[in-house]
Amino acid sequence: MSRTIKVLLAEDQSMVREALAALLGLEPDIEVVAQVARGDEVLAAARTHDVDVALLDIEMPGMTGIEAAAGLRKEFPALKLVVLTTFGRPGYLRSAMESGADAFLVKDAPAAQLAAAVRKVLAGERVIDPTLAAAALAEGANPLTDREREILRAAADGSTNAELATVLHLSQGTVRNYLSTAIQKLAVRNRAEAVRIAREKGWL
């Protein structure tokens, strides 16, 4: 008899998390041994429970699933990572793969597909939603540098250049230059549009 695959499930929406856990629990060879609702609880759960696969939602409080994946990959190199998303944003796929994810799937995929992905990554395969893979290839690489992304994220709440400069320990002129470059790269008119476009594409 094959051994049971132990799964850590990280999803902030309780109904979705419980549904995923129940569906995976119907599989004879899969057991959800830990559930968390925040990204910053993922590492602690992985340290506490002996798990084979971590299922990580992207949008979580405390830490994104992509950030959690990067932390898990560093501390638990043998752990298999499956990133789940509600949003089919091509930039998310690239970020997830860069963080060390073994699979990237949309949450509304059939339960059988998710269970199959869990088994495949444990067998050493990489599983990527084909529609997202095609979109990511068509979209191309994220044109923004790490610093431009950091400043756009910080600017998302409407902070002024002076406020951004204080928070990021930069001069106002440097902040203005980075924002200007990001706006030009994204071919938009202002920072609000730059933030919106970058988020839609999964680049922030």
C-alpha positions as CSV (number, residue, x, y, z in Angstrom):
1,M,0.0,0.0,0.0
2,S,1.4,3.4,-1.0
3,R,2.1,5.9,1.9
4,T,-0.2,8.8,2.6
5,I,0.8,12.2,1.2
6,K,0.7,14.8,4.0
7,V,-0.5,18.2,2.9
8,L,-0.2,21.7,4.4
9,L,-3.0,24.0,3.2
10,A,-2.7,27.8,3.4
11,E,-5.8,29.7,2.4
12,D,-7.2,32.8,4.1
13,Q,-10.9,32.3,3.1
14,S,-12.2,29.7,5.6
15,M,-14.9,28.4,3.3
16,V,-12.5,27.8,0.5
17,R,-9.9,26.3,2.8
18,E,-12.4,23.9,4.4
19,A,-13.8,22.9,1.0
20,L,-10.4,22.2,-0.4
21,A,-9.5,20.2,2.7
22,A,-12.7,18.2,2.5
23,L,-12.2,17.4,-1.2
24,L,-8.6,16.4,-0.8
25,G,-9.6,14.3,2.2
26,L,-11.8,12.2,0.0
27,E,-8.7,11.0,-1.8
28,P,-7.4,7.7,-0.3
29,D,-3.8,8.7,-0.4
30,I,-3.9,12.3,0.6
31,E,-4.3,13.8,4.1
32,V,-4.5,17.5,5.0
33,V,-2.5,17.5,8.3
34,A,-2.3,21.3,8.8
35,Q,-4.3,24.4,7.8
36,V,-3.4,28.0,8.2
37,A,-5.2,31.2,7.2
38,R,-2.2,33.6,7.0
39,G,1.0,33.6,4.9
40,D,3.1,34.4,7.9
41,E,1.9,31.2,9.7
42,V,3.1,28.9,6.9
43,L,6.7,28.3,8.0
44,A,5.7,27.6,11.6
45,A,3.2,25.1,10.4
46,A,5.7,23.4,8.2
47,R,8.1,23.2,11.2
48,T,5.5,21.7,13.4
49,H,4.0,19.1,11.0
50,D,5.8,16.6,8.9
51,V,4.4,17.5,5.4
52,D,5.2,16.4,1.9
53,V,3.3,19.1,-0.1
54,A,2.3,22.7,0.7
55,L,-0.7,24.2,-1.1
56,L,-0.4,28.0,-1.0
57,D,-2.9,30.6,-2.0
58,I,-1.3,33.7,-3.4
59,E,-3.4,36.4,-1.7
60,M,-3.1,36.0,2.0
61,P,-2.6,38.5,4.9
62,G,0.8,38.6,6.6
63,M,2.7,37.3,3.6
64,T,1.8,36.3,0.1
65,G,1.8,32.7,-1.0
66,I,4.8,33.5,-3.3
67,E,6.8,34.9,-0.4
68,A,5.8,31.9,1.8
69,A,6.9,29.6,-1.0
70,A,10.3,31.2,-1.2
71,G,10.7,30.8,2.6
72,L,9.7,27.2,2.5
73,R,12.0,26.5,-0.4
74,K,14.9,27.9,1.5
75,E,14.2,26.0,4.8
76,F,12.7,22.8,3.4
77,P,14.3,22.2,0.0
78,A,12.7,18.8,-0.4
79,L,9.1,20.1,0.3
80,K,6.9,20.3,-2.8
81,L,5.1,23.6,-3.4
82,V,1.8,24.1,-5.2
83,V,0.7,27.7,-5.6
84,L,-3.0,28.3,-6.1
85,T,-4.6,31.5,-7.4
86,T,-8.0,32.9,-8.0
87,F,-6.4,35.4,-10.4
88,G,-5.0,34.1,-13.7
89,R,-2.3,36.8,-13.9
90,P,0.7,35.8,-16.0
91,G,3.1,37.7,-13.8
92,Y,2.1,35.6,-10.8
93,L,3.2,32.4,-12.7
94,R,6.6,33.8,-13.3
95,S,7.0,35.0,-9.7
96,A,5.8,31.6,-8.4
97,M,8.3,29.7,-10.5
98,E,11.1,32.0,-9.4
99,S,10.1,31.4,-5.8
100,G,10.6,27.7,-6.2
101,A,7.0,26.5,-6.8
102,D,6.6,23.1,-8.4
103,A,3.1,23.7,-9.6
104,F,0.8,26.7,-10.3
105,L,-2.9,26.1,-10.6
106,V,-6.1,28.2,-10.5
107,K,-8.4,27.5,-7.5
108,D,-11.4,26.7,-9.6
109,A,-9.7,23.7,-11.2
110,P,-11.5,20.4,-10.6
111,A,-10.6,18.6,-7.3
112,A,-9.3,15.6,-9.2
113,Q,-6.9,17.9,-11.1
114,L,-5.6,19.3,-7.8
115,A,-5.2,15.9,-6.3
116,A,-3.4,14.7,-9.5
117,A,-1.1,17.8,-9.2
118,V,-0.2,16.8,-5.6
119,R,0.8,13.3,-6.8
120,K,2.7,14.6,-9.8
121,V,4.9,17.1,-7.9
122,L,5.7,14.4,-5.3
123,A,6.9,12.3,-8.2
124,G,9.1,15.1,-9.4
125,E,7.0,16.6,-12.1
126,R,6.2,20.2,-12.6
127,V,2.5,21.1,-13.1
128,I,1.4,24.4,-14.6
129,D,-2.1,25.5,-15.7
130,P,-1.7,25.5,-19.5
131,T,-3.8,28.6,-20.1
132,L,-1.7,30.6,-17.6
133,A,1.5,29.2,-19.1
134,A,0.4,30.4,-22.6
135,A,-0.5,33.8,-21.2
136,A,2.8,34.2,-19.4
137,L,4.7,33.4,-22.5
138,A,2.7,35.9,-24.5
139,E,3.0,38.6,-21.8
140,G,6.8,38.4,-21.6
141,A,9.0,39.2,-18.6
142,N,8.2,41.7,-15.9
143,P,9.9,45.0,-17.1
144,L,10.0,46.5,-13.6
145,T,13.1,46.3,-11.5
146,D,12.9,45.2,-7.8
147,R,13.2,48.8,-6.6
148,E,10.5,50.0,-9.1
149,R,8.2,47.3,-7.8
150,E,9.0,48.2,-4.2
151,I,8.2,51.9,-4.8
152,L,5.0,51.2,-6.7
153,R,3.8,48.9,-4.0
154,A,4.5,51.6,-1.4
155,A,2.8,54.2,-3.6
156,A,-0.4,52.1,-3.9
157,D,-2.0,53.8,-0.9
158,G,-1.6,57.3,-2.4
159,S,1.4,58.3,-0.4
160,T,3.2,61.5,-1.6
161,N,6.8,61.4,-2.9
162,A,7.9,62.9,0.4
163,E,6.2,60.2,2.4
164,L,7.6,57.5,0.2
165,A,11.1,59.0,0.5
166,T,10.8,58.8,4.3
167,V,9.5,55.3,4.4
168,L,12.0,53.9,1.9
169,H,14.9,56.0,3.1
170,L,15.5,57.6,-0.3
171,S,15.6,61.2,-1.6
172,Q,12.4,62.6,-3.1
173,G,14.2,63.0,-6.4
174,T,15.2,59.3,-6.4
175,V,11.6,58.3,-5.7
176,R,10.3,60.6,-8.5
177,N,12.8,59.1,-10.9
178,Y,11.9,55.5,-10.1
179,L,8.2,56.3,-10.5
180,S,8.7,58.1,-13.7
181,T,10.7,55.2,-15.2
182,A,8.0,52.7,-14.1
183,I,5.3,54.9,-15.6
184,Q,7.2,55.0,-18.9
185,K,7.8,51.3,-19.0
186,L,4.2,50.5,-18.5
187,A,3.1,53.2,-21.0
188,V,0.6,54.8,-18.6
189,R,-0.1,58.4,-17.6
190,N,0.4,58.3,-13.8
191,R,1.4,56.3,-10.8
192,A,-2.2,55.1,-10.1
193,E,-2.4,53.6,-13.5
194,A,1.0,52.1,-13.1
195,V,0.0,50.4,-9.9
196,R,-3.3,49.1,-11.5
197,I,-1.6,47.7,-14.6
198,A,1.3,46.1,-12.6
199,R,-1.2,44.5,-10.2
200,E,-3.4,43.2,-13.1
201,K,-0.4,41.6,-14.7
202,G,0.8,40.1,-11.4
203,W,4.1,42.1,-11.4
204,L,3.8,43.6,-7.9
